Amino acid sequence: MSSTETLDHAARSMALVDYRDAGALKSLPTRNGFGEGLIEAGTLNKDVLAICADLAESTRMDGFKKAHPAQYIEIGVAEQMLVAMAGGLAAVGKIPWIASYAMFNPGRSWEQVRTIMALNETNVKIAGAHAGVSVGPDGATHQAIEDIAIMRVIPHMTVVVPCDSVQTKKATLALTERFGPVYLRFARDKSPIVTTDATPFEVGKAQTFRAGNDVAIVACGILVYYALIAADELAREDGIDARVVNNHTIKPMDEASIVDAARACGAVVTVEEHQVHGGMGSAVAEALAAKAPVPVEFIGVQDLFGQSGDPIELIEYYGMGTAAIKDAARRAYARKRG
């Protein structure tokens, strides 16, 4: 039986690729999906604008600039003005996507994001590129690992962290059509593509990528792939049947699916390329504390700053790799049985 034939029902229903076949997996940066989605959005609707803070190539807005030059604005290194300009354009009916490294937008422009974008419920969309430690050699100053926390706390804000480049394209298109302030977070380095064009995507709807009832691994972003591999290894090595949930929308979070997973499995592990404080894991814990208290273990950066290095090595160094996820799942499983 081939590895594709052994994929479980949850993976088949989500139309995933055979993520167990490492040799056949394609890898692309999630930012590529944003660039592709933005070009398509600009073609479908001429009110869609792209405004960049001097990082068109890095954020993948350069393709939009070439395809739709009349809809592109280069503002230079002025992230606070980037938000202010977008707010004004949104007020007259435009749909502006604004892009920079996540460390600078929303990091440097957070007060403008809060007041101009969210307080006024403007239809501005932020593309936060180069998030997480997988930015690699750029180092701590450029590695946004606090951005989910500072964005999800803002009223009216939608926060989405897709798992691969294909899903990032779908998210870009869906969020363009969704009225209101949005934060789309994506990475710099290549990461495995686990979804396909046929994989469903809906803002605010979590996805079960792997079935299981012993422990639920709730992940977002590029670490969803690591969670899937960890779950398969747990089944082989320990007989622990782990459910894997792609919790791509941090806000508004699909609490019903998270609570269902917690109740079915009795223990949860959250996985994110972000500080463990205030991020996706904290949002999950808040929901479970109110509706389904179970043991929870948190995978993420443990109250540290990033550093320069190889992206994969940094993920391992900060305890976010496959081995760390397996250990956390074992701890969570033991706690529910203890």
Contacts in CASP RR format, 6 or more apart in sequence:
PFRMAT RR
TARGET T0000
AUTHOR 0000-0000-0000
METHOD contacts of the structure
MODEL  1
MSSTETLDHAARSMALVDYRDAGALKSLPTRNGFGEGLIEAGTLNKDVLA
ICADLAESTRMDGFKKAHPAQYIEIGVAEQMLVAMAGGLAAVGKIPWIAS
YAMFNPGRSWEQVRTIMALNETNVKIAGAHAGVSVGPDGATHQAIEDIAI
MRVIPHMTVVVPCDSVQTKKATLALTERFGPVYLRFARDKSPIVTTDATP
FEVGKAQTFRAGNDVAIVACGILVYYALIAADELAREDGIDARVVNNHTI
KPMDEASIVDAARACGAVVTVEEHQVHGGMGSAVAEALAAKAPVPVEFIG
VQDLFGQSGDPIELIEYYGMGTAAIKDAARRAYARKRG
3 18 0 8 1.000
3 20 0 8 1.000
3 21 0 8 1.000
4 18 0 8 1.000
4 21 0 8 1.000
6 20 0 8 1.000
7 16 0 8 1.000
7 18 0 8 1.000
7 20 0 8 1.000
8 210 0 8 1.000
8 211 0 8 1.000
9 211 0 8 1.000
10 208 0 8 1.000
10 209 0 8 1.000
10 210 0 8 1.000
10 211 0 8 1.000
10 243 0 8 1.000
11 19 0 8 1.000
11 209 0 8 1.000
11 210 0 8 1.000
14 195 0 8 1.000
14 199 0 8 1.000
14 200 0 8 1.000
14 207 0 8 1.000
14 208 0 8 1.000
14 209 0 8 1.000
15 195 0 8 1.000
15 196 0 8 1.000
15 198 0 8 1.000
15 199 0 8 1.000
15 200 0 8 1.000
16 194 0 8 1.000
16 195 0 8 1.000
16 196 0 8 1.000
16 199 0 8 1.000
16 209 0 8 1.000
17 24 0 8 1.000
17 25 0 8 1.000
17 26 0 8 1.000
17 193 0 8 1.000
17 194 0 8 1.000
17 195 0 8 1.000
17 196 0 8 1.000
18 24 0 8 1.000
18 25 0 8 1.000
19 25 0 8 1.000
19 192 0 8 1.000
19 194 0 8 1.000
19 225 0 8 1.000
19 228 0 8 1.000
19 229 0 8 1.000
20 229 0 8 1.000
20 232 0 8 1.000
25 192 0 8 1.000
25 193 0 8 1.000
25 194 0 8 1.000
26 192 0 8 1.000
26 193 0 8 1.000
27 190 0 8 1.000
27 191 0 8 1.000
27 192 0 8 1.000
27 193 0 8 1.000
28 164 0 8 1.000
28 165 0 8 1.000
28 190 0 8 1.000
28 191 0 8 1.000
28 193 0 8 1.000
29 165 0 8 1.000
29 186 0 8 1.000
29 187 0 8 1.000
29 188 0 8 1.000
29 189 0 8 1.000
29 190 0 8 1.000
29 191 0 8 1.000
30 162 0 8 1.000
30 164 0 8 1.000
30 165 0 8 1.000
30 168 0 8 1.000
30 186 0 8 1.000
30 187 0 8 1.000
30 191 0 8 1.000
30 221 0 8 1.000
30 222 0 8 1.000
31 58 0 8 1.000
31 59 0 8 1.000
31 60 0 8 1.000
31 129 0 8 1.000
31 130 0 8 1.000
31 165 0 8 1.000
31 168 0 8 1.000
31 186 0 8 1.000
31 187 0 8 1.000
31 188 0 8 1.000
32 60 0 8 1.000
32 165 0 8 1.000
32 168 0 8 1.000
33 60 0 8 1.000
33 165 0 8 1.000
33 166 0 8 1.000
33 168 0 8 1.000
33 169 0 8 1.000
33 172 0 8 1.000
33 186 0 8 1.000
34 59 0 8 1.000
34 60 0 8 1.000
34 127 0 8 1.000
34 129 0 8 1.000
34 168 0 8 1.000
34 169 0 8 1.000
34 172 0 8 1.000
34 184 0 8 1.000
34 186 0 8 1.000
35 60 0 8 1.000
35 61 0 8 1.000
35 63 0 8 1.000
35 64 0 8 1.000
35 169 0 8 1.000
35 172 0 8 1.000
36 60 0 8 1.000
36 165 0 8 1.000
36 169 0 8 1.000
36 172 0 8 1.000
37 168 0 8 1.000
37 169 0 8 1.000
37 172 0 8 1.000
37 173 0 8 1.000
38 48 0 8 1.000
38 50 0 8 1.000
38 60 0 8 1.000
38 61 0 8 1.000
38 63 0 8 1.000
38 64 0 8 1.000
38 97 0 8 1.000
38 127 0 8 1.000
38 172 0 8 1.000
39 63 0 8 1.000
39 64 0 8 1.000
39 67 0 8 1.000
39 68 0 8 1.000
40 169 0 8 1.000
40 173 0 8 1.000
41 48 0 8 1.000
41 95 0 8 1.000
41 97 0 8 1.000
41 172 0 8 1.000
41 173 0 8 1.000
41 176 0 8 1.000
42 48 0 8 1.000
42 64 0 8 1.000
42 67 0 8 1.000
42 68 0 8 1.000
42 71 0 8 1.000
43 67 0 8 1.000
43 68 0 8 1.000
45 95 0 8 1.000
45 176 0 8 1.000
46 71 0 8 1.000
47 93 0 8 1.000
47 94 0 8 1.000
47 95 0 8 1.000
48 68 0 8 1.000
48 71 0 8 1.000
48 94 0 8 1.000
48 95 0 8 1.000
48 96 0 8 1.000
48 97 0 8 1.000
48 176 0 8 1.000
49 71 0 8 1.000
49 72 0 8 1.000
49 73 0 8 1.000
49 86 0 8 1.000
49 89 0 8 1.000
49 94 0 8 1.000
49 95 0 8 1.000
49 96 0 8 1.000
49 97 0 8 1.000
50 61 0 8 1.000
50 64 0 8 1.000
50 65 0 8 1.000
50 68 0 8 1.000
50 71 0 8 1.000
50 72 0 8 1.000
50 73 0 8 1.000
50 96 0 8 1.000
50 97 0 8 1.000
50 99 0 8 1.000
51 72 0 8 1.000
51 73 0 8 1.000
51 74 0 8 1.000
51 75 0 8 1.000
51 82 0 8 1.000
51 85 0 8 1.000
51 86 0 8 1.000
51 89 0 8 1.000
51 96 0 8 1.000
51 97 0 8 1.000
51 98 0 8 1.000
51 99 0 8 1.000
52 59 0 8 1.000
52 61 0 8 1.000
52 65 0 8 1.000
52 72 0 8 1.000
52 73 0 8 1.000
52 74 0 8 1.000
52 75 0 8 1.000
52 76 0 8 1.000
52 98 0 8 1.000
52 99 0 8 1.000
52 100 0 8 1.000
53 75 0 8 1.000
53 76 0 8 1.000
53 77 0 8 1.000
53 78 0 8 1.000
53 79 0 8 1.000
53 82 0 8 1.000
53 98 0 8 1.000
53 99 0 8 1.000
53 100 0 8 1.000
53 104 0 8 1.000
53 105 0 8 1.000
54 74 0 8 1.000
54 75 0 8 1.000
54 76 0 8 1.000
54 77 0 8 1.000
55 61 0 8 1.000
55 99 0 8 1.000
55 100 0 8 1.000
55 101 0 8 1.000
55 129 0 8 1.000
56 62 0 8 1.000
56 63 0 8 1.000
56 65 0 8 1.000
56 74 0 8 1.000
56 99 0 8 1.000
58 101 0 8 1.000
58 129 0 8 1.000
58 130 0 8 1.000
58 188 0 8 1.000
59 99 0 8 1.000
59 100 0 8 1.000
59 101 0 8 1.000
59 127 0 8 1.000
59 128 0 8 1.000
59 129 0 8 1.000
60 129 0 8 1.000
61 72 0 8 1.000
61 97 0 8 1.000
61 99 0 8 1.000
61 127 0 8 1.000
64 71 0 8 1.000
64 72 0 8 1.000
65 72 0 8 1.000
65 74 0 8 1.000
73 85 0 8 1.000
75 81 0 8 1.000
75 82 0 8 1.000
75 85 0 8 1.000
79 100 0 8 1.000
79 104 0 8 1.000
79 105 0 8 1.000
79 107 0 8 1.000
79 108 0 8 1.000
79 109 0 8 1.000
80 108 0 8 1.000
80 109 0 8 1.000
80 111 0 8 1.000
80 112 0 8 1.000
82 98 0 8 1.000
82 100 0 8 1.000
82 105 0 8 1.000
82 109 0 8 1.000
83 98 0 8 1.000
83 105 0 8 1.000
83 109 0 8 1.000
83 112 0 8 1.000
83 113 0 8 1.000
83 116 0 8 1.000
83 117 0 8 1.000
83 124 0 8 1.000
83 126 0 8 1.000
84 112 0 8 1.000
84 116 0 8 1.000
85 96 0 8 1.000
86 96 0 8 1.000
86 98 0 8 1.000
86 117 0 8 1.000
86 122 0 8 1.000
86 124 0 8 1.000
87 96 0 8 1.000
87 116 0 8 1.000
87 117 0 8 1.000
87 120 0 8 1.000
87 122 0 8 1.000
87 124 0 8 1.000
88 122 0 8 1.000
89 96 0 8 1.000
90 96 0 8 1.000
90 122 0 8 1.000
90 123 0 8 1.000
90 124 0 8 1.000
91 120 0 8 1.000
91 122 0 8 1.000
93 123 0 8 1.000
95 123 0 8 1.000
95 125 0 8 1.000
95 176 0 8 1.000
96 123 0 8 1.000
96 124 0 8 1.000
96 125 0 8 1.000
97 125 0 8 1.000
97 126 0 8 1.000
97 127 0 8 1.000
97 172 0 8 1.000
97 176 0 8 1.000
98 105 0 8 1.000
98 124 0 8 1.000
98 125 0 8 1.000
98 126 0 8 1.000
98 127 0 8 1.000
99 105 0 8 1.000
99 126 0 8 1.000
99 127 0 8 1.000
99 128 0 8 1.000
99 129 0 8 1.000
100 128 0 8 1.000
100 129 0 8 1.000
101 128 0 8 1.000
101 129 0 8 1.000
101 130 0 8 1.000
101 142 0 8 1.000
101 144 0 8 1.000
102 128 0 8 1.000
102 129 0 8 1.000
102 130 0 8 1.000
102 131 0 8 1.000
102 132 0 8 1.000
102 144 0 8 1.000
102 147 0 8 1.000
102 185 0 8 1.000
103 130 0 8 1.000
103 141 0 8 1.000
103 142 0 8 1.000
103 143 0 8 1.000
103 144 0 8 1.000
103 147 0 8 1.000
105 113 0 8 1.000
105 126 0 8 1.000
105 128 0 8 1.000
106 113 0 8 1.000
106 126 0 8 1.000
106 128 0 8 1.000
106 147 0 8 1.000
106 150 0 8 1.000
106 151 0 8 1.000
106 183 0 8 1.000
107 144 0 8 1.000
107 147 0 8 1.000
107 150 0 8 1.000
110 150 0 8 1.000
113 126 0 8 1.000
113 151 0 8 1.000
113 154 0 8 1.000
113 181 0 8 1.000
114 154 0 8 1.000
116 122 0 8 1.000
116 124 0 8 1.000
117 124 0 8 1.000
117 126 0 8 1.000
117 157 0 8 1.000
117 181 0 8 1.000
118 154 0 8 1.000
118 155 0 8 1.000
118 156 0 8 1.000
118 157 0 8 1.000
118 181 0 8 1.000
119 155 0 8 1.000
119 156 0 8 1.000
121 156 0 8 1.000
121 180 0 8 1.000
121 181 0 8 1.000
122 180 0 8 1.000
122 181 0 8 1.000
123 179 0 8 1.000
123 180 0 8 1.000
123 181 0 8 1.000
124 180 0 8 1.000
124 181 0 8 1.000
124 182 0 8 1.000
125 175 0 8 1.000
125 176 0 8 1.000
125 181 0 8 1.000
125 182 0 8 1.000
125 184 0 8 1.000
126 181 0 8 1.000
126 182 0 8 1.000
126 183 0 8 1.000
126 184 0 8 1.000
127 172 0 8 1.000
127 184 0 8 1.000
127 186 0 8 1.000
128 144 0 8 1.000
128 147 0 8 1.000
128 183 0 8 1.000
128 184 0 8 1.000
128 185 0 8 1.000
128 186 0 8 1.000
129 186 0 8 1.000
129 187 0 8 1.000
129 188 0 8 1.000
130 138 0 8 1.000
130 142 0 8 1.000
130 143 0 8 1.000
130 144 0 8 1.000
130 187 0 8 1.000
130 188 0 8 1.000
131 143 0 8 1.000
131 144 0 8 1.000
131 145 0 8 1.000
131 147 0 8 1.000
131 185 0 8 1.000
131 186 0 8 1.000
131 187 0 8 1.000
131 273 0 8 1.000
131 274 0 8 1.000
132 143 0 8 1.000
132 144 0 8 1.000
132 145 0 8 1.000
132 187 0 8 1.000
132 273 0 8 1.000
132 274 0 8 1.000
133 143 0 8 1.000
133 145 0 8 1.000
133 273 0 8 1.000
133 301 0 8 1.000
133 306 0 8 1.000
133 307 0 8 1.000
133 311 0 8 1.000
133 314 0 8 1.000
133 315 0 8 1.000
133 318 0 8 1.000
133 320 0 8 1.000
134 187 0 8 1.000
134 188 0 8 1.000
134 189 0 8 1.000
134 191 0 8 1.000
134 222 0 8 1.000
134 273 0 8 1.000
134 311 0 8 1.000
134 312 0 8 1.000
134 314 0 8 1.000
134 315 0 8 1.000
135 142 0 8 1.000
135 143 0 8 1.000
135 187 0 8 1.000
135 188 0 8 1.000
135 189 0 8 1.000
135 311 0 8 1.000
136 143 0 8 1.000
136 188 0 8 1.000
136 189 0 8 1.000
136 308 0 8 1.000
136 309 0 8 1.000
136 310 0 8 1.000
136 311 0 8 1.000
136 314 0 8 1.000
137 308 0 8 1.000
137 309 0 8 1.000
137 310 0 8 1.000
138 188 0 8 1.000
138 308 0 8 1.000
139 306 0 8 1.000
139 307 0 8 1.000
139 308 0 8 1.000
139 309 0 8 1.000
140 305 0 8 1.000
140 306 0 8 1.000
140 307 0 8 1.000
140 308 0 8 1.000
143 305 0 8 1.000
143 306 0 8 1.000
145 273 0 8 1.000
145 274 0 8 1.000
145 275 0 8 1.000
145 301 0 8 1.000
145 305 0 8 1.000
145 306 0 8 1.000
146 274 0 8 1.000
146 275 0 8 1.000
147 183 0 8 1.000
147 185 0 8 1.000
147 274 0 8 1.000
148 159 0 8 1.000
148 161 0 8 1.000
148 185 0 8 1.000
148 250 0 8 1.000
148 272 0 8 1.000
148 274 0 8 1.000
148 278 0 8 1.000
148 279 0 8 1.000
148 280 0 8 1.000
149 274 0 8 1.000
149 275 0 8 1.000
149 277 0 8 1.000
149 278 0 8 1.000
149 279 0 8 1.000
149 282 0 8 1.000
151 157 0 8 1.000
151 159 0 8 1.000
151 183 0 8 1.000
151 251 0 8 1.000
152 159 0 8 1.000
152 250 0 8 1.000
152 251 0 8 1.000
152 278 0 8 1.000
152 279 0 8 1.000
152 283 0 8 1.000
154 181 0 8 1.000
156 180 0 8 1.000
156 181 0 8 1.000
157 181 0 8 1.000
157 182 0 8 1.000
157 183 0 8 1.000
157 251 0 8 1.000
158 175 0 8 1.000
158 178 0 8 1.000
158 180 0 8 1.000
158 181 0 8 1.000
158 182 0 8 1.000
158 183 0 8 1.000
158 203 0 8 1.000
158 249 0 8 1.000
158 251 0 8 1.000
158 252 0 8 1.000
159 182 0 8 1.000
159 183 0 8 1.000
159 185 0 8 1.000
159 249 0 8 1.000
159 250 0 8 1.000
159 251 0 8 1.000
160 171 0 8 1.000
160 175 0 8 1.000
160 182 0 8 1.000
160 183 0 8 1.000
160 184 0 8 1.000
160 185 0 8 1.000
160 203 0 8 1.000
160 248 0 8 1.000
160 249 0 8 1.000
160 250 0 8 1.000
161 185 0 8 1.000
161 186 0 8 1.000
161 220 0 8 1.000
161 221 0 8 1.000
161 248 0 8 1.000
161 250 0 8 1.000
161 272 0 8 1.000
161 280 0 8 1.000
162 168 0 8 1.000
162 170 0 8 1.000
162 171 0 8 1.000
162 184 0 8 1.000
162 186 0 8 1.000
162 221 0 8 1.000
162 248 0 8 1.000
163 194 0 8 1.000
163 195 0 8 1.000
163 219 0 8 1.000
163 220 0 8 1.000
163 221 0 8 1.000
163 222 0 8 1.000
163 224 0 8 1.000
163 225 0 8 1.000
163 246 0 8 1.000
163 248 0 8 1.000
164 191 0 8 1.000
164 192 0 8 1.000
164 193 0 8 1.000
164 194 0 8 1.000
164 195 0 8 1.000
164 221 0 8 1.000
164 222 0 8 1.000
164 224 0 8 1.000
164 225 0 8 1.000
165 191 0 8 1.000
165 193 0 8 1.000
166 193 0 8 1.000
166 195 0 8 1.000
166 196 0 8 1.000
166 197 0 8 1.000
166 199 0 8 1.000
167 195 0 8 1.000
167 199 0 8 1.000
167 201 0 8 1.000
167 248 0 8 1.000
168 184 0 8 1.000
168 186 0 8 1.000
170 201 0 8 1.000
171 184 0 8 1.000
171 201 0 8 1.000
171 203 0 8 1.000
171 248 0 8 1.000
172 184 0 8 1.000
174 201 0 8 1.000
174 202 0 8 1.000
174 203 0 8 1.000
175 182 0 8 1.000
175 184 0 8 1.000
175 203 0 8 1.000
178 203 0 8 1.000
185 221 0 8 1.000
187 221 0 8 1.000
187 222 0 8 1.000
187 273 0 8 1.000
188 311 0 8 1.000
189 311 0 8 1.000
191 222 0 8 1.000
191 225 0 8 1.000
192 222 0 8 1.000
192 225 0 8 1.000
194 209 0 8 1.000
194 224 0 8 1.000
194 225 0 8 1.000
194 228 0 8 1.000
195 201 0 8 1.000
199 207 0 8 1.000
200 207 0 8 1.000
201 207 0 8 1.000
201 248 0 8 1.000
203 249 0 8 1.000
204 248 0 8 1.000
204 249 0 8 1.000
204 252 0 8 1.000
204 253 0 8 1.000
204 254 0 8 1.000
205 249 0 8 1.000
205 254 0 8 1.000
205 257 0 8 1.000
206 218 0 8 1.000
206 245 0 8 1.000
206 246 0 8 1.000
206 247 0 8 1.000
206 248 0 8 1.000
206 249 0 8 1.000
206 253 0 8 1.000
206 254 0 8 1.000
206 257 0 8 1.000
206 258 0 8 1.000
207 245 0 8 1.000
207 246 0 8 1.000
207 248 0 8 1.000
208 243 0 8 1.000
208 244 0 8 1.000
208 245 0 8 1.000
208 246 0 8 1.000
208 257 0 8 1.000
208 261 0 8 1.000
209 224 0 8 1.000
209 228 0 8 1.000
209 244 0 8 1.000
209 245 0 8 1.000
209 246 0 8 1.000
210 228 0 8 1.000
210 231 0 8 1.000
210 232 0 8 1.000
210 242 0 8 1.000
210 243 0 8 1.000
210 244 0 8 1.000
211 241 0 8 1.000
211 243 0 8 1.000
212 241 0 8 1.000
212 242 0 8 1.000
212 243 0 8 1.000
212 264 0 8 1.000
212 265 0 8 1.000
213 241 0 8 1.000
213 243 0 8 1.000
213 264 0 8 1.000
213 265 0 8 1.000
214 239 0 8 1.000
214 240 0 8 1.000
214 241 0 8 1.000
214 242 0 8 1.000
214 265 0 8 1.000
214 267 0 8 1.000
214 333 0 8 1.000
215 234 0 8 1.000
215 240 0 8 1.000
215 242 0 8 1.000
215 243 0 8 1.000
215 265 0 8 1.000
215 266 0 8 1.000
215 267 0 8 1.000
215 268 0 8 1.000
215 269 0 8 1.000
215 329 0 8 1.000
215 332 0 8 1.000
215 333 0 8 1.000
215 336 0 8 1.000
216 242 0 8 1.000
216 243 0 8 1.000
216 244 0 8 1.000
216 245 0 8 1.000
216 261 0 8 1.000
216 262 0 8 1.000
216 264 0 8 1.000
216 265 0 8 1.000
216 266 0 8 1.000
216 267 0 8 1.000
216 268 0 8 1.000
216 269 0 8 1.000
217 227 0 8 1.000
217 230 0 8 1.000
217 231 0 8 1.000
217 242 0 8 1.000
217 243 0 8 1.000
217 244 0 8 1.000
217 245 0 8 1.000
217 268 0 8 1.000
217 269 0 8 1.000
217 271 0 8 1.000
217 325 0 8 1.000
217 329 0 8 1.000
218 245 0 8 1.000
218 247 0 8 1.000
218 258 0 8 1.000
218 261 0 8 1.000
218 268 0 8 1.000
218 269 0 8 1.000
218 270 0 8 1.000
218 271 0 8 1.000
218 280 0 8 1.000
218 281 0 8 1.000
218 284 0 8 1.000
219 226 0 8 1.000
219 227 0 8 1.000
219 244 0 8 1.000
219 245 0 8 1.000
219 246 0 8 1.000
219 247 0 8 1.000
219 270 0 8 1.000
219 271 0 8 1.000
219 272 0 8 1.000
220 246 0 8 1.000
220 247 0 8 1.000
220 248 0 8 1.000
220 250 0 8 1.000
220 271 0 8 1.000
220 272 0 8 1.000
220 280 0 8 1.000
221 248 0 8 1.000
221 272 0 8 1.000
221 273 0 8 1.000
222 273 0 8 1.000
223 271 0 8 1.000
223 272 0 8 1.000
223 273 0 8 1.000
223 299 0 8 1.000
223 315 0 8 1.000
223 320 0 8 1.000
223 321 0 8 1.000
223 325 0 8 1.000
224 244 0 8 1.000
224 246 0 8 1.000
224 271 0 8 1.000
226 271 0 8 1.000
226 315 0 8 1.000
226 320 0 8 1.000
226 321 0 8 1.000
226 322 0 8 1.000
226 325 0 8 1.000
227 244 0 8 1.000
227 271 0 8 1.000
227 325 0 8 1.000
228 244 0 8 1.000
229 322 0 8 1.000
230 242 0 8 1.000
230 321 0 8 1.000
230 322 0 8 1.000
230 323 0 8 1.000
230 325 0 8 1.000
230 326 0 8 1.000
230 329 0 8 1.000
231 242 0 8 1.000
231 243 0 8 1.000
231 244 0 8 1.000
231 329 0 8 1.000
233 322 0 8 1.000
233 326 0 8 1.000
234 240 0 8 1.000
234 241 0 8 1.000
234 242 0 8 1.000
234 326 0 8 1.000
234 329 0 8 1.000
234 330 0 8 1.000
235 241 0 8 1.000
235 242 0 8 1.000
237 326 0 8 1.000
238 330 0 8 1.000
240 329 0 8 1.000
240 330 0 8 1.000
240 333 0 8 1.000
242 265 0 8 1.000
242 329 0 8 1.000
243 261 0 8 1.000
243 264 0 8 1.000
243 265 0 8 1.000
245 257 0 8 1.000
245 258 0 8 1.000
245 261 0 8 1.000
247 253 0 8 1.000
247 254 0 8 1.000
247 258 0 8 1.000
247 280 0 8 1.000
247 284 0 8 1.000
250 279 0 8 1.000
250 280 0 8 1.000
250 283 0 8 1.000
251 283 0 8 1.000
253 283 0 8 1.000
253 284 0 8 1.000
253 287 0 8 1.000
255 287 0 8 1.000
255 291 0 8 1.000
258 268 0 8 1.000
258 284 0 8 1.000
258 287 0 8 1.000
258 288 0 8 1.000
259 287 0 8 1.000
259 288 0 8 1.000
259 291 0 8 1.000
259 292 0 8 1.000
261 268 0 8 1.000
262 268 0 8 1.000
262 288 0 8 1.000
262 292 0 8 1.000
262 294 0 8 1.000
263 292 0 8 1.000
263 294 0 8 1.000
265 294 0 8 1.000
266 294 0 8 1.000
266 295 0 8 1.000
266 336 0 8 1.000
267 294 0 8 1.000
267 295 0 8 1.000
267 296 0 8 1.000
267 297 0 8 1.000
267 332 0 8 1.000
267 333 0 8 1.000
267 335 0 8 1.000
267 336 0 8 1.000
268 284 0 8 1.000
268 288 0 8 1.000
268 294 0 8 1.000
268 295 0 8 1.000
268 296 0 8 1.000
268 297 0 8 1.000
268 332 0 8 1.000
269 296 0 8 1.000
269 297 0 8 1.000
269 298 0 8 1.000
269 299 0 8 1.000
269 325 0 8 1.000
269 328 0 8 1.000
269 329 0 8 1.000
269 332 0 8 1.000
270 280 0 8 1.000
270 281 0 8 1.000
270 284 0 8 1.000
270 285 0 8 1.000
270 296 0 8 1.000
270 297 0 8 1.000
270 298 0 8 1.000
270 299 0 8 1.000
271 299 0 8 1.000
271 300 0 8 1.000
271 320 0 8 1.000
271 325 0 8 1.000
272 279 0 8 1.000
272 280 0 8 1.000
272 281 0 8 1.000
272 299 0 8 1.000
272 300 0 8 1.000
273 300 0 8 1.000
273 301 0 8 1.000
273 315 0 8 1.000
273 320 0 8 1.000
274 280 0 8 1.000
274 300 0 8 1.000
274 301 0 8 1.000
275 300 0 8 1.000
275 301 0 8 1.000
275 303 0 8 1.000
276 282 0 8 1.000
276 298 0 8 1.000
276 299 0 8 1.000
276 300 0 8 1.000
276 301 0 8 1.000
276 302 0 8 1.000
276 303 0 8 1.000
277 303 0 8 1.000
281 296 0 8 1.000
281 298 0 8 1.000
284 296 0 8 1.000
285 296 0 8 1.000
285 298 0 8 1.000
288 294 0 8 1.000
288 296 0 8 1.000
294 336 0 8 1.000
295 332 0 8 1.000
295 335 0 8 1.000
295 336 0 8 1.000
296 332 0 8 1.000
297 328 0 8 1.000
297 329 0 8 1.000
297 331 0 8 1.000
297 332 0 8 1.000
298 328 0 8 1.000
299 319 0 8 1.000
299 320 0 8 1.000
299 321 0 8 1.000
299 324 0 8 1.000
299 325 0 8 1.000
299 328 0 8 1.000
300 318 0 8 1.000
300 319 0 8 1.000
300 320 0 8 1.000
301 318 0 8 1.000
301 320 0 8 1.000
302 318 0 8 1.000
302 319 0 8 1.000
304 318 0 8 1.000
306 314 0 8 1.000
306 318 0 8 1.000
307 314 0 8 1.000
315 321 0 8 1.000
316 323 0 8 1.000
316 324 0 8 1.000
END
